[in-house]
């Protein structure tokens, strides 16, 4: 599968490269819709809708060079959220291809269904997920850590385990970054100056009902204040993120043969998830 959530730097590289045509006779992969989602707060859901892309999808080089982003973003879609008997029409938000919905009918543990129709291409996809109960970080600390000639910032977090299998995503952001709501694209297109660390893990390392996690990054990438965000995610989303990481991310997916990641989007690609992230501000404590 060719993923479409391209970082701006990669888009710049693609548009600035000198292209030349090679004669070939190969059928392009079928174009499908791709979904990705993120919760903002407890009830607001932001969805990015794009179209799968392959270099073979274009009939000429002009198709690749002109309006590339507009061609892959679904800016004439109709997205609907449903949970039980409640439903909500999502509205377009910020950039083309982004849809926002305030679903105040959501309850932790309940199921959530999305359907999206692309009126331009006449394509539709559906997906169902479960709203995960949020888990907050109990304590966190950050210090400097030296390893040979390298100096790192080291973050340690601690939180409570629950009596069933759990899966998590941890992200660490630069605290000096602008508001994420003012940059909706940065939520899906991670940028080096914004996301310092991103990983997924399970509760297998829990001891005495407590989970501890330690991560590091180059000391020069951040100041003395960061924001750590912990998300309790469902197992399917964990496997999707882990498979994408092992495959090598977006750059590798552009350079290799298409691969189907274990998503939950019927008729398309990607993963529709619903989890309530919990953030904590962490200030370096060894100054």
Beta strands, then each sheet from edge to edge (+ up, - down):
strand 1: 33-40
strand 2: 44-51
strand 3: 77-83
strand 4: 86-89
strand 5: 91-92
strand 6: 98-102
strand 7: 111-118
strand 8: 123-130
strand 9: 139-147
strand 10: 150-160
strand 11: 167-174
strand 12: 195-202
strand 13: 210-218
strand 14: 225-233
strand 15: 265-266
strand 16: 269-271
strand 17: 278-283
sheet 1: 5+ 6- 2+ 1- 16-
sheet 2: 4+ 3- 7+ 8- 15+
sheet 3: 9+ 10- 13+
sheet 4: 12+ 11- 14+ 17-
end
